[in-house]
């Protein structure tokens, strides 16, 4: 039997497209965002009651991919693309290169927190979309049967 996530693929694709602007405004590239999304697990808490149920995100594996996210940034910098539109701190290309080379870093906690925040915003938008499209109750029903 398919789980609830398999039944909301269309909404996920729509939210992915819509959420692209927030990713672009963050310090992460689209490739980095893709890695972040592979490290999170979406769950529906209290699926027995769709009114009280909430889409939550388990970010427990996120610390494991953060080094790879940094590697993507280093690769982009070595190709001359580091920092071009991928930083929200206003540091630009040179700041991205410095960070890729290990200078001026120390903001790993901030990047982790930013990733967590983005993922939670994504989950909120996805739940909102499911509710708007009348798919939330079905997702909850399927999630409850999977428990």
N, CA, C and O atoms as a MOPAC input file, in Angstrom:
PM7 MOZYME 1SCF
protein

 N      0.84100 1    -1.18700 1     0.00000 1
 C      0.00000 1     0.00000 1     0.00000 1
 C      0.88700 1     1.25100 1     0.00000 1
 O      1.86200 1     1.32700 1     0.74700 1
 N      0.55300 1     2.19600 1    -0.81400 1
 C      1.31100 1     3.44500 1    -0.90500 1
 C      1.08800 1     4.29100 1     0.33700 1
 O      0.00000 1     4.29700 1     0.91400 1
 N      2.14400 1     5.01500 1     0.74600 1
 C      1.95800 1     5.87600 1     1.91100 1
 C      1.41900 1     7.23400 1     1.46300 1
 O      1.29000 1     7.50000 1     0.26800 1
 N      1.11300 1     8.07700 1     2.42600 1
 C      0.46900 1     9.35800 1     2.13600 1
 C      1.32200 1    10.24500 1     1.24900 1
 O      0.78000 1    11.02300 1     0.46400 1
 N      2.65700 1    10.15000 1     1.35100 1
 C      3.54200 1    11.00200 1     0.55300 1
 C      3.42600 1    10.68200 1    -0.93700 1
 O      3.57000 1    11.56400 1    -1.78300 1
 N      3.16400 1     9.41800 1    -1.24400 1
 C      3.00200 1     9.03100 1    -2.64200 1
 C      1.74000 1     9.62700 1    -3.25000 1
 O      1.66000 1     9.82000 1    -4.46300 1
 N      0.77300 1     9.91300 1    -2.42100 1
 C     -0.51800 1    10.41800 1    -2.89600 1
 C     -0.55800 1    11.93200 1    -3.06800 1
 O     -1.54100 1    12.47300 1    -3.57400 1
 N      0.50100 1    12.61700 1    -2.65100 1
 C      0.49700 1    14.08400 1    -2.73400 1
 C      1.62800 1    14.60600 1    -3.63100 1
 O      2.07600 1    15.74300 1    -3.48100 1
 N      2.07400 1    13.77300 1    -4.54900 1
 C      3.19400 1    14.14200 1    -5.41900 1
 C      2.87300 1    15.39300 1    -6.23200 1
 O      3.73600 1    16.25600 1    -6.39400 1
 N      1.66700 1    15.50200 1    -6.73600 1
 C      1.28800 1    16.67500 1    -7.52800 1
 C      1.38600 1    17.96300 1    -6.72700 1
 O      1.90300 1    18.97000 1    -7.20900 1
 N      0.88600 1    17.92000 1    -5.50700 1
 C      0.98100 1    19.10400 1    -4.64900 1
 C      2.43000 1    19.42200 1    -4.30600 1
 O      2.81300 1    20.59100 1    -4.24500 1
 N      3.24400 1    18.37800 1    -4.08000 1
 C      4.67100 1    18.59100 1    -3.78600 1
 C      5.34900 1    19.29100 1    -4.95900 1
 O      6.13400 1    20.21800 1    -4.75900 1
 N      5.05700 1    18.86000 1    -6.16500 1
 C      5.66800 1    19.47900 1    -7.34400 1
 C      5.25800 1    20.94000 1    -7.45100 1
 O      6.07900 1    21.80000 1    -7.76800 1
 N      4.01200 1    21.21300 1    -7.19200 1
 C      3.51300 1    22.58500 1    -7.23800 1
 C      4.19000 1    23.44800 1    -6.17700 1
 O      4.60100 1    24.57400 1    -6.45500 1
 N      4.30400 1    22.91800 1    -4.96800 1
 C      4.95100 1    23.64800 1    -3.88400 1
 C      6.43700 1    23.83000 1    -4.19200 1
 O      7.00400 1    24.88300 1    -3.90300 1
 N      7.06800 1    22.81600 1    -4.77400 1
 C      8.48300 1    22.93500 1    -5.16500 1
 C      8.67700 1    24.13500 1    -6.08200 1
 O      9.59100 1    24.93500 1    -5.88500 1
 N      7.80900 1    24.25500 1    -7.08600 1
 C      7.91300 1    25.37900 1    -8.02500 1
 C      7.71200 1    26.71000 1    -7.31300 1
 O      8.47800 1    27.65400 1    -7.50600 1
 N      6.68300 1    26.77000 1    -6.49700 1
 C      6.35200 1    27.99900 1    -5.78500 1
 C      7.43000 1    28.37500 1    -4.77400 1
 O      7.70800 1    29.55700 1    -4.57300 1
 N      8.03200 1    27.38400 1    -4.14300 1
 C      9.00800 1    27.62700 1    -3.09000 1
 C     10.38000 1    28.00900 1    -3.65400 1
 O     11.26200 1    28.43200 1    -2.90700 1
 N     10.55500 1    27.86400 1    -4.94400 1
 C     11.83200 1    28.19300 1    -5.57500 1
 C     12.31000 1    29.60700 1    -5.28800 1
 O     13.51200 1    29.84100 1    -5.15400 1
 N     11.38500 1    30.54800 1    -5.19300 1
 C     11.76400 1    31.93500 1    -4.90300 1
 C     12.39700 1    32.05500 1    -3.52100 1
 O     13.36100 1    32.79900 1    -3.33900 1
 N     11.85700 1    31.32400 1    -2.54800 1
 C     12.42300 1    31.37800 1    -1.20500 1
 C     13.80500 1    30.73100 1    -1.16800 1
 O     14.68700 1    31.18100 1    -0.43600 1
 N     13.98600 1    29.68900 1    -1.94900 1
 C     15.31400 1    29.06200 1    -2.03100 1
 C     16.29200 1    30.04300 1    -2.65300 1
 O     17.40900 1    30.20700 1    -2.16200 1
 N     15.87800 1    30.69700 1    -3.73400 1
 C     16.75400 1    31.66500 1    -4.39600 1
 C     17.14500 1    32.80900 1    -3.46000 1
 O     18.25300 1    33.33600 1    -3.55300 1
 N     16.25500 1    33.18700 1    -2.57700 1
 C     16.52800 1    34.28700 1    -1.64700 1
 C     17.36300 1    33.84000 1    -0.44800 1
 O     17.80000 1    34.66500 1     0.35400 1
 N     17.57800 1    32.54100 1    -0.33300 1
 C     18.34900 1    32.01700 1     0.79800 1
 C     19.82800 1    31.95300 1     0.43200 1
 O     20.23100 1    32.38100 1    -0.65000 1
 N     20.62100 1    31.42100 1     1.33500 1
 C     22.05000 1    31.26700 1     1.06900 1
 C     22.34800 1    29.94300 1     0.36800 1
 O     23.51200 1    29.61300 1     0.14100 1
 N     21.30600 1    29.18300 1     0.02300 1
 C     21.48300 1    27.88300 1    -0.60400 1
 C     21.16400 1    27.93000 1    -2.09200 1
 O     20.25300 1    28.63200 1    -2.52900 1
 N     21.93000 1    27.16900 1    -2.85300 1
 C     21.62800 1    27.01000 1    -4.27300 1
 C     20.52600 1    25.96000 1    -4.40900 1
 O     20.16100 1    25.30600 1    -3.43200 1
 N     20.01300 1    25.80600 1    -5.59400 1
 C     18.98400 1    24.77900 1    -5.81700 1
 C     19.54900 1    23.37700 1    -5.58600 1
 O     18.85300 1    22.50400 1    -5.06800 1
 N     20.81700 1    23.16100 1    -5.97300 1
 C     21.44200 1    21.85400 1    -5.74700 1
 C     21.54100 1    21.57800 1    -4.24500 1
 O     21.26800 1    20.46600 1    -3.79200 1
 N     21.93000 1    22.58600 1    -3.48500 1
 C     22.02600 1    22.42300 1    -2.04200 1
 C     20.65100 1    22.15900 1    -1.42900 1
 O     20.51400 1    21.32600 1    -0.53300 1
 N     19.64800 1    22.86500 1    -1.91200 1
 C     18.28100 1    22.65400 1    -1.41900 1
 C     17.84400 1    21.22100 1    -1.68800 1
 O     17.20100 1    20.59500 1    -0.84500 1
 N     18.19000 1    20.70400 1    -2.85000 1
 C     17.86800 1    19.31900 1    -3.16200 1
 C     18.47500 1    18.35600 1    -2.15200 1
 O     17.82400 1    17.40100 1    -1.72800 1
 N     19.71100 1    18.60500 1    -1.77000 1
 C     20.36200 1    17.77300 1    -0.75200 1
 C     19.66400 1    17.90500 1     0.59800 1
 O     19.46500 1    16.91600 1     1.30500 1
 N     19.30100 1    19.11200 1     0.94100 1
 C     18.58900 1    19.33300 1     2.20000 1
 C     17.30200 1    18.51700 1     2.21700 1
 O     16.98700 1    17.86300 1     3.21100 1
 N     16.57300 1    18.55900 1     1.12800 1
 C     15.29000 1    17.85500 1     1.07900 1
 C     15.45500 1    16.33700 1     1.15300 1
 O     14.54500 1    15.63900 1     1.60000 1
 N     16.61200 1    15.81800 1     0.71800 1
 C     16.82400 1    14.37200 1     0.83700 1
 C     17.07500 1    13.96900 1     2.28000 1
 O     16.93000 1    12.79700 1     2.62600 1
 N     17.44800 1    14.91700 1     3.12800 1
 C     17.80500 1    14.61500 1     4.50700 1
 C     16.65200 1    14.79400 1     5.48500 1
 O     16.82300 1    14.57500 1     6.68400 1
 N     15.49400 1    15.18600 1     4.99800 1
 C     14.37100 1    15.41500 1     5.90000 1
 C     13.26300 1    14.40200 1     5.62800 1
 O     13.13100 1    13.86800 1     4.52700 1
 N     12.48100 1    14.16200 1     6.66200 1
 C     11.36600 1    13.24300 1     6.54900 1
 C     10.09900 1    13.95200 1     7.02500 1
 O     10.04600 1    14.45900 1     8.14600 1
 N      9.10100 1    13.98300 1     6.17900 1
 C      7.83400 1    14.61600 1     6.52100 1
 C      6.93600 1    13.59400 1     7.22200 1
 O      6.84300 1    12.43800 1     6.81100 1
 N      6.28000 1    14.05100 1     8.28400 1
 C      5.35500 1    13.21700 1     9.03900 1
 C      4.08900 1    14.01900 1     9.32400 1
 O      4.10900 1    15.24700 1     9.39800 1
 N      3.00700 1    13.29700 1     9.48000 1
 C      1.76800 1    13.93200 1     9.91400 1
 C      1.55100 1    13.52800 1    11.35800 1
 O      1.35200 1    12.35100 1    11.65700 1
 N      1.59000 1    14.50600 1    12.25400 1
 C      1.32100 1    14.25900 1    13.66500 1
 C     -0.18100 1    14.33800 1    13.90600 1
 O     -0.85800 1    15.21000 1    13.36100 1
 N     -0.69600 1    13.43300 1    14.71800 1
 C     -2.12800 1    13.35100 1    15.03900 1
 C     -2.98200 1    13.14100 1    13.79100 1
 O     -3.97100 1    13.84800 1    13.59900 1
 N     -2.61800 1    12.18400 1    12.94400 1
 C     -3.37500 1    12.01600 1    11.69100 1
 C     -4.80800 1    11.54800 1    11.89100 1
 O     -5.62200 1    11.63800 1    10.97200 1
 N     -5.12700 1    11.05000 1    13.08300 1
 C     -6.50200 1    10.59900 1    13.34100 1
 C     -7.49600 1    11.74300 1    13.38300 1
 O     -8.70200 1    11.53200 1    13.25800 1
 N     -6.98800 1    12.95800 1    13.55800 1
 C     -7.84600 1    14.13900 1    13.63900 1
 C     -7.32800 1    15.19900 1    12.65800 1
 O     -6.46700 1    15.99800 1    13.02600 1
 N     -7.83100 1    15.22200 1    11.42400 1
 C     -7.32100 1    16.16400 1    10.42200 1
 C     -7.35600 1    17.62500 1    10.85700 1
 O     -6.54700 1    18.43100 1    10.39800 1
 N     -8.29700 1    17.96900 1    11.74700 1
 C     -8.36300 1    19.35400 1    12.22800 1
 C     -7.16500 1    19.68800 1    13.12400 1
 O     -6.66300 1    20.81100 1    13.09700 1
 N     -6.71700 1    18.73100 1    13.90000 1
 C     -5.60500 1    18.95100 1    14.82500 1
 C     -4.26800 1    18.49500 1    14.23100 1
 O     -3.20600 1    18.84400 1    14.74800 1
 N     -4.32100 1    17.72500 1    13.15900 1
 C     -3.10400 1    17.16800 1    12.56100 1
 C     -2.21400 1    18.28000 1    12.00600 1
 O     -2.69900 1    19.31100 1    11.54100 1
 N     -0.92100 1    18.04900 1    12.06500 1
 C      0.06000 1    18.99700 1    11.54600 1
 C      1.13700 1    18.24900 1    10.78500 1
 O      1.57300 1    17.17000 1    11.18600 1
 N      1.55300 1    18.83900 1     9.68800 1
 C      2.67000 1    18.30200 1     8.92200 1
 C      3.95000 1    18.76500 1     9.60300 1
 O      4.19500 1    19.96500 1     9.73000 1
 N      4.75600 1    17.81900 1    10.03600 1
 C      5.99700 1    18.14700 1    10.72400 1
 C      7.17000 1    17.58800 1     9.92900 1
 O      7.00700 1    16.78200 1     9.01200 1
 N      8.35400 1    18.04500 1    10.31300 1
 C      9.55400 1    17.65400 1     9.58800 1
 C     10.58000 1    17.11500 1    10.57400 1
 O     10.89500 1    17.76000 1    11.57400 1
 N     11.09200 1    15.93800 1    10.28600 1
 C     12.18700 1    15.36900 1    11.05400 1
 C     13.47600 1    15.76600 1    10.34300 1
 O     13.74600 1    15.31600 1     9.22900 1
 N     14.27200 1    16.61800 1    11.00100 1
 C     15.52800 1    17.10400 1    10.41300 1
 C     16.74100 1    16.42400 1    11.04300 1
 O     17.85400 1    16.94400 1    10.96400 1
 N     16.53400 1    15.27500 1    11.66200 1
 C     17.60600 1    14.57600 1    12.35500 1
 C     18.78000 1    14.18700 1    11.47700 1
 O     19.90000 1    14.06500 1    11.97400 1
 N     18.55600 1    13.99000 1    10.18900 1
 C     19.64500 1    13.61300 1     9.27600 1
 C     20.30100 1    14.82300 1     8.62000 1
 O     21.28800 1    14.67800 1     7.89900 1
 N     19.76800 1    15.99600 1     8.86100 1
 C     20.30400 1    17.21100 1     8.24500 1
 C     21.78200 1    17.43800 1     8.56600 1
 O     22.53900 1    17.79700 1     7.66400 1
 N     22.22400 1    17.24400 1     9.81200 1
 C     23.64600 1    17.45700 1    10.08900 1
 C     24.56500 1    16.57700 1     9.24300 1
 O     25.70500 1    16.95100 1     8.96700 1
 N     24.07700 1    15.42400 1     8.83800 1
 C     24.89100 1    14.51500 1     8.03300 1
 C     25.12100 1    15.02900 1     6.61800 1
 O     26.13300 1    14.69300 1     6.00300 1
 N     24.19600 1    15.84400 1     6.08300 1
 C     24.37200 1    16.33900 1     4.71700 1
 C     24.99100 1    17.72900 1     4.65700 1
 O     25.38000 1    18.18500 1     3.58100 1
 N     25.08700 1    18.40700 1     5.79400 1
 C     25.64800 1    19.76100 1     5.78000 1
 C     27.06900 1    19.79900 1     5.19200 1
 O     27.37600 1    20.72900 1     4.44600 1
 N     27.94900 1    18.82900 1     5.49600 1
 C     29.27100 1    18.86100 1     4.85200 1
 C     29.18300 1    18.73900 1     3.32500 1
 O     29.95700 1    19.36800 1     2.60300 1
 N     28.25100 1    17.93600 1     2.84500 1
 C     28.09000 1    17.79900 1     1.39900 1
 C     27.54000 1    19.08000 1     0.78800 1
 O     27.88800 1    19.43700 1    -0.33700 1
 N     26.68500 1    19.76400 1     1.52700 1
 C     26.16200 1    21.04900 1     1.06300 1
 C     27.31600 1    22.03600 1     0.89500 1
 O     27.36500 1    22.79600 1    -0.07200 1
 N     28.24300 1    22.01100 1     1.85500 1
 C     29.43100 1    22.86300 1     1.74500 1
 C     30.28100 1    22.46300 1     0.54800 1
 O     30.84800 1    23.32500 1    -0.12400 1
 N     30.37700 1    21.15200 1     0.27200 1
 C     31.14700 1    20.69300 1    -0.88800 1
 C     30.54600 1    21.20800 1    -2.19100 1
 O     31.27600 1    21.58800 1    -3.10600 1
 N     29.22500 1    21.21900 1    -2.27700 1
 C     28.56300 1    21.74300 1    -3.47400 1
 C     28.94000 1    23.20900 1    -3.65200 1
 O     29.22200 1    23.65800 1    -4.76300 1
 N     28.94200 1    23.94600 1    -2.55000 1
 C     29.29700 1    25.35800 1    -2.62000 1
 C     30.74400 1    25.53900 1    -3.07900 1
 O     31.04200 1    26.42300 1    -3.88200 1
 N     31.62500 1    24.70700 1    -2.56900 1
 C     33.03600 1    24.78300 1    -2.96700 1
 C     33.18900 1    24.46700 1    -4.45400 1
 O     33.96000 1    25.12100 1    -5.15700 1
 N     32.45900 1    23.47400 1    -4.92500 1
 C     32.51400 1    23.12500 1    -6.34300 1
 C     32.00200 1    24.27100 1    -7.19900 1
 O     32.56600 1    24.56300 1    -8.25400 1
 N     30.94200 1    24.91700 1    -6.75100 1
 C     30.40300 1    26.05100 1    -7.50100 1
 C     31.41800 1    27.19100 1    -7.53300 1
 O     31.60200 1    27.84500 1    -8.55900 1
 N     32.07500 1    27.42000 1    -6.39100 1
 C     33.06600 1    28.49800 1    -6.32400 1
 C     34.24000 1    28.19600 1    -7.23300 1
 O     34.77200 1    29.09700 1    -7.88300 1
 N     34.65000 1    26.93800 1    -7.28600 1
 C     35.79200 1    26.59000 1    -8.13400 1
 C     35.44900 1    26.70400 1    -9.61700 1
 O     36.33700 1    26.84900 1   -10.45700 1
 N     34.16400 1    26.63700 1    -9.93100 1
 C     33.73900 1    26.80100 1   -11.31800 1
 C     33.41600 1    28.25500 1   -11.63200 1
 O     33.01300 1    28.58100 1   -12.74900 1
 N     33.59700 1    29.13500 1   -10.63400 1
 C     33.33600 1    30.55200 1   -10.85700 1
 C     31.90600 1    30.95800 1   -10.63100 1
 O     31.50700 1    32.05600 1   -11.01900 1
 N     31.11700 1    30.09400 1   -10.00700 1
 C     29.71200 1    30.41900 1    -9.78500 1
 C     29.40300 1    30.64900 1    -8.32400 1
 O     28.26200 1    30.97400 1    -7.99400 1
 N     30.35700 1    30.49900 1    -7.44300 1
 C     30.09000 1    30.61200 1    -6.00700 1
 C     29.61800 1    31.99900 1    -5.63600 1
 O     30.22500 1    33.00200 1    -6.00900 1
 N     28.54900 1    32.03800 1    -4.91300 1
 C     28.03800 1    33.30500 1    -4.40800 1
 C     27.16300 1    34.07100 1    -5.37000 1
 O     26.51100 1    35.02800 1    -4.95300 1
 N     27.11200 1    33.70500 1    -6.62600 1
 C     26.30700 1    34.48200 1    -7.56800 1
 C     24.83600 1    34.22300 1    -7.31800 1
 O     24.25600 1    33.26100 1    -7.82100 1
 N     24.25200 1    35.10300 1    -6.53200 1
 C     22.83400 1    34.99000 1    -6.23200 1
 C     22.50300 1    33.93000 1    -5.21200 1
 O     21.32800 1    33.71300 1    -4.91700 1
 N     23.51000 1    33.25400 1    -4.65700 1
 C     23.19200 1    32.16400 1    -3.74400 1
 C     23.40800 1    32.53100 1    -2.29000 1
 O     23.32200 1    31.66700 1    -1.41800 1
 N     23.68500 1    33.78900 1    -2.01200 1
 C     23.84500 1    34.17300 1    -0.61500 1
 C     22.89000 1    35.29600 1    -0.28600 1
 O     22.69100 1    36.21900 1    -1.07700 1
 N     22.31000 1    35.20500 1     0.87700 1
 C     21.39000 1    36.25100 1     1.30700 1
 C     22.08600 1    37.23600 1     2.23000 1
 O     21.47900 1    38.21800 1     2.65900 1
 N     23.35200 1    36.98500 1     2.54100 1
 C     24.04700 1    37.84300 1     3.49700 1
 C     24.63900 1    39.06500 1     2.83600 1
 O     25.23900 1    39.89800 1     3.51500 1
 N     24.48800 1    39.19900 1     1.51900 1
 C     25.01200 1    40.34600 1     0.81900 1
 C     26.50300 1    40.26800 1     0.60000 1
 O     27.12700 1    41.26800 1     0.24700 1
 N     27.09100 1    39.09900 1     0.80100 1
 C     28.53400 1    39.00100 1     0.68700 1
 C     28.99600 1    38.84100 1    -0.75700 1
 O     30.16500 1    39.08500 1    -1.05500 1
 N     28.11700 1    38.44100 1    -1.64500 1
 C     28.44100 1    38.35500 1    -3.05300 1
 C     29.45200 1    37.29200 1    -3.39400 1
 O     29.71500 1    36.38400 1    -2.60500 1
 N     30.01400 1    37.41500 1    -4.57300 1
 C     30.92100 1    36.40800 1    -5.11800 1
 C     32.15200 1    36.20900 1    -4.24700 1
 O     32.48400 1    35.07300 1    -3.90700 1
 N     32.82800 1    37.27700 1    -3.88100 1
 C     34.05500 1    37.14100 1    -3.09300 1
 C     33.78700 1    36.52800 1    -1.73500 1
 O     34.58300 1    35.72200 1    -1.25200 1
 N     32.67900 1    36.89500 1    -1.11200 1
 C     32.33400 1    36.29700 1     0.17100 1
 C     32.06700 1    34.81600 1     0.03600 1
 O     32.44000 1    34.02800 1     0.90500 1
 N     31.42100 1    34.43500 1    -1.05600 1
 C     31.17000 1    33.01600 1    -1.29700 1
 C     32.45800 1    32.25100 1    -1.50900 1
 O     32.60500 1    31.12800 1    -1.02700 1
 N     33.39000 1    32.85100 1    -2.22700 1
 C     34.68600 1    32.21200 1    -2.44800 1
 C     35.44000 1    32.09400 1    -1.12700 1
 O     36.01100 1    31.04400 1    -0.83000 1
 N     35.44600 1    33.15800 1    -0.33800 1
 C     36.12200 1    33.11300 1     0.96700 1
 C     35.54700 1    32.00400 1     1.82800 1
 O     36.29100 1    31.24300 1     2.44700 1
 N     34.22800 1    31.91000 1     1.86900 1
 C     33.59300 1    30.88700 1     2.68000 1
 C     33.93400 1    29.50400 1     2.14200 1
 O     34.16400 1    28.57400 1     2.91600 1
 N     33.96700 1    29.36500 1     0.82000 1
 C     34.29900 1    28.07700 1     0.21700 1
 C     35.72800 1    27.65900 1     0.54100 1
 O     36.02000 1    26.46800 1     0.64900 1
 N     36.61100 1    28.62900 1     0.69500 1
 C     38.00300 1    28.33900 1     1.02100 1
 C     38.23800 1    28.18900 1     2.52000 1
 O     39.34500 1    27.86900 1     2.95200 1
 N     37.19800 1    28.41800 1     3.30400 1
 C     37.31800 1    28.23900 1     4.74500 1
 C     37.63900 1    29.50000 1     5.50600 1
 O     37.91600 1    29.43000 1     6.70400 1
 N     37.61300 1    30.65000 1     4.86400 1
 C     37.87700 1    31.91000 1     5.55700 1
 C     36.55300 1    32.57600 1     5.90100 1
 O     35.59400 1    32.52800 1     5.13100 1
 N     36.52200 1    33.19200 1     7.06600 1
 C     35.32200 1    33.94100 1     7.44800 1
 C     34.13500 1    33.06100 1     7.72200 1
 O     33.00200 1    33.53900 1     7.77100 1
 N     34.38400 1    31.74800 1     7.90600 1
 C     33.29600 1    30.81700 1     8.17800 1
 C     32.81900 1    30.96200 1     9.60600 1
 O     32.75500 1    32.07200 1    10.13300 1
 N     32.49300 1    29.87100 1    10.22200 1
 C     32.00600 1    29.91700 1    11.58700 1
 C     30.50700 1    30.11100 1    11.66100 1
 O     29.94600 1    30.25000 1    12.74800 1
 N     29.86400 1    30.12200 1    10.52000 1
 C     28.42500 1    30.32100 1    10.52000 1
 C     27.68800 1    29.02200 1    10.19700 1
 O     26.57300 1    29.05000 1     9.67700 1
 N     28.31600 1    27.88300 1    10.50500 1
 C     27.69000 1    26.59500 1    10.22400 1
 C     26.36700 1    26.44400 1    10.97600 1
 O     25.39500 1    25.91900 1    10.43400 1
 N     26.33700 1    26.90800 1    12.22600 1
 C     25.09200 1    26.83700 1    12.98500 1
 C     24.01000 1    27.67400 1    12.33200 1
 O     22.84700 1    27.27200 1    12.29200 1
 N     24.38900 1    28.83900 1    11.81800 1
 C     23.41700 1    29.70100 1    11.14900 1
 C     22.87800 1    29.03900 1     9.89000 1
 O     21.68200 1    29.11900 1     9.60600 1
 N     23.75200 1    28.38500 1     9.13500 1
 C     23.29800 1    27.71500 1     7.90700 1
 C     22.38500 1    26.53900 1     8.23800 1
 O     21.39900 1    26.29700 1     7.54200 1
 N     22.71400 1    25.81300 1     9.29300 1
 C     21.86200 1    24.70800 1     9.71700 1
 C     20.48700 1    25.23800 1    10.12900 1
 O     19.45700 1    24.68800 1     9.74000 1
 N     20.48600 1    26.30500 1    10.91400 1
 C     19.22300 1    26.90800 1    11.34200 1
 C     18.43100 1    27.43100 1    10.15100 1
 O     17.20700 1    27.30800 1    10.11200 1
 N     19.13200 1    28.01800 1     9.17600 1
 C     18.44800 1    28.50200 1     7.98100 1
 C     17.81900 1    27.33900 1     7.22400 1
 O     16.68800 1    27.44700 1     6.74900 1
 N     18.53900 1    26.23100 1     7.10900 1
 C     18.00200 1    25.05400 1     6.41900 1
 C     16.76700 1    24.54300 1     7.14300 1
 O     15.75700 1    24.23900 1     6.50900 1
 N     16.84000 1    24.44600 1     8.46300 1
 C     15.68200 1    23.98900 1     9.23600 1
 C     14.48700 1    24.91600 1     9.04800 1
 O     13.35800 1    24.45800 1     8.87500 1
 N     14.73800 1    26.20700 1     9.08300 1
 C     13.66700 1    27.18000 1     8.91500 1
 C     13.01200 1    27.03700 1     7.54800 1
 O     11.78600 1    27.03600 1     7.43900 1
 N     13.82300 1    26.91800 1     6.51400 1
 C     13.28500 1    26.76100 1     5.15900 1
 C     12.43900 1    25.49500 1     5.05000 1
 O     11.36400 1    25.51500 1     4.45100 1
 N     12.91500 1    24.41000 1     5.61900 1
 C     12.18400 1    23.14300 1     5.54100 1
 C     10.84300 1    23.26100 1     6.26300 1
 O      9.83200 1    22.74500 1     5.78800 1
 N     10.83600 1    23.92700 1     7.38400 1
 C      9.57100 1    24.10100 1     8.12300 1
 C      8.60000 1    25.00100 1     7.34300 1
 O      7.39300 1    24.75500 1     7.33400 1
 N      9.13000 1    26.03700 1     6.69400 1
 C      8.28300 1    26.89200 1     5.85900 1
 C      7.71500 1    26.09400 1     4.69100 1
 O      6.55300 1    26.26200 1     4.32000 1
 N      8.53800 1    25.22900 1     4.11800 1
 C      8.09400 1    24.37300 1     3.03200 1
 C      6.95100 1    23.47000 1     3.50700 1
 O      5.93300 1    23.34300 1     2.82600 1
 N      7.12100 1    22.84800 1     4.67000 1
 C      6.10100 1    21.95400 1     5.21100 1
 C      4.79400 1    22.70800 1     5.45100 1
 O      3.71100 1    22.19400 1     5.17000 1
 N      4.90200 1    23.90800 1     5.96300 1
 C      3.71000 1    24.72700 1     6.21300 1
 C      2.98700 1    25.03000 1     4.90300 1
 O      1.76200 1    24.94300 1     4.82300 1
 N      3.75500 1    25.38300 1     3.88800 1
 C      3.16100 1    25.67200 1     2.58100 1
 C      2.52700 1    24.42300 1     1.97800 1
 O      1.45800 1    24.49500 1     1.37200 1
 N      3.18900 1    23.27700 1     2.14300 1
 C      2.63600 1    22.02900 1     1.61400 1
 C      1.32500 1    21.67800 1     2.31600 1
 O      0.35900 1    21.29600 1     1.65600 1
 N      1.27600 1    21.80000 1     3.63800 1
 C      0.03300 1    21.50200 1     4.34300 1
 C     -1.07200 1    22.45100 1     3.88800 1
 O     -2.20800 1    22.03400 1     3.66200 1
 N     -0.73000 1    23.72200 1     3.75700 1
 C     -1.71300 1    24.70600 1     3.29400 1
 C     -2.25400 1    24.32600 1     1.91800 1
 O     -3.45800 1    24.40000 1     1.67300 1
 N     -1.36100 1    23.92200 1     1.02900 1
 C     -1.78400 1    23.52200 1    -0.32100 1
 C     -2.67600 1    22.29400 1    -0.27300 1
 O     -3.68500 1    22.23300 1    -0.97500 1
 N     -2.31300 1    21.31500 1     0.54800 1
 C     -3.14100 1    20.10800 1     0.67000 1
 C     -4.52400 1    20.44300 1     1.20800 1
 O     -5.52200 1    19.88600 1     0.75200 1
 N     -4.58600 1    21.33900 1     2.16300 1
 C     -5.88300 1    21.74600 1     2.71800 1
 C     -6.71000 1    22.47200 1     1.66400 1
 O     -7.90700 1    22.21900 1     1.52600 1
 N     -6.07100 1    23.37800 1     0.91900 1
 C     -6.78300 1    24.13500 1    -0.11500 1
 C     -7.34200 1    23.22700 1    -1.19400 1
 O     -8.42000 1    23.48500 1    -1.72900 1
 N     -6.61600 1    22.16700 1    -1.51700 1
 C     -7.02300 1    21.27500 1    -2.59700 1
 C     -7.87200 1    20.10600 1    -2.11300 1
 O     -8.18400 1    19.19500 1    -2.88100 1
 N     -8.24500 1    20.13700 1    -0.83300 1
 C     -9.09100 1    19.07600 1    -0.30300 1
 C     -8.39600 1    17.73300 1    -0.18600 1
 O     -9.05800 1    16.69500 1    -0.19000 1
 N     -7.07400 1    17.73300 1    -0.08300 1
 C     -6.31400 1    16.48500 1    -0.01700 1
 C     -5.79800 1    16.17500 1     1.39000 1
 O     -5.28000 1    15.08500 1     1.63200 1
 N     -5.93500 1    17.12200 1     2.31500 1
 C     -5.37600 1    16.95600 1     3.64800 1
 C     -6.04300 1    15.80200 1     4.39900 1
 O     -5.34800 1    14.98300 1     5.00100 1
 N     -7.35500 1    15.72200 1     4.37500 1
 C     -8.06000 1    14.66500 1     5.10300 1
 C     -7.65700 1    13.28700 1     4.57900 1
 O     -7.48000 1    12.34900 1     5.35700 1
 N     -7.51400 1    13.17100 1     3.27500 1
 C     -7.08600 1    11.89100 1     2.69200 1
 C     -5.66500 1    11.53600 1     3.12400 1
 O     -5.38300 1    10.38600 1     3.46400 1
 N     -4.76600 1    12.53500 1     3.10900 1
 C     -3.38900 1    12.29300 1     3.53300 1
 C     -3.37000 1    11.84800 1     4.99300 1
 O     -2.62400 1    10.93800 1     5.35400 1
 N     -4.17700 1    12.47900 1     5.82300 1
 C     -4.26000 1    12.09800 1     7.23800 1
 C     -4.80100 1    10.68800 1     7.39900 1
 O     -4.28500 1     9.90700 1     8.19900 1
 N     -5.82900 1    10.36400 1     6.64700 1
 C     -6.42500 1     9.01900 1     6.72500 1
 C     -5.38300 1     7.95800 1     6.38200 1
 O     -5.25900 1     6.95300 1     7.08200 1
 N     -4.64200 1     8.18400 1     5.30900 1
 C     -3.62500 1     7.21200 1     4.88800 1
 C     -2.49800 1     7.14500 1     5.91500 1
 O     -2.02100 1     6.05800 1     6.23900 1
 N     -2.07000 1     8.29800 1     6.43000 1
 C     -1.01900 1     8.31600 1     7.43900 1
 C     -1.45800 1     7.58500 1     8.70300 1
 O     -0.66200 1     6.87900 1     9.32200 1
 N     -2.71800 1     7.75100 1     9.08700 1
 C     -3.22100 1     7.07500 1    10.28200 1
 C     -3.24700 1     5.55600 1    10.09800 1
 O     -3.00000 1     4.80800 1    11.04300 1
 N     -3.54200 1     5.11100 1     8.89000 1
 C     -3.58000 1     3.66300 1     8.63100 1
 C     -2.17300 1     3.07700 1     8.54600 1
 O     -2.00100 1     1.86700 1     8.70000 1
 N     -1.16800 1     3.91100 1     8.30500 1
 C      0.21700 1     3.44300 1     8.23400 1
 C      0.85100 1     3.30900 1     9.61100 1
 O      1.88200 1     2.65300 1     9.75700 1
 N      0.24400 1     3.92200 1    10.61900 1
 C      0.83300 1     3.88600 1    11.97500 1
 C      0.68300 1     2.55300 1    12.62100 1
 O      1.12300 1     2.36300 1    13.75500 1

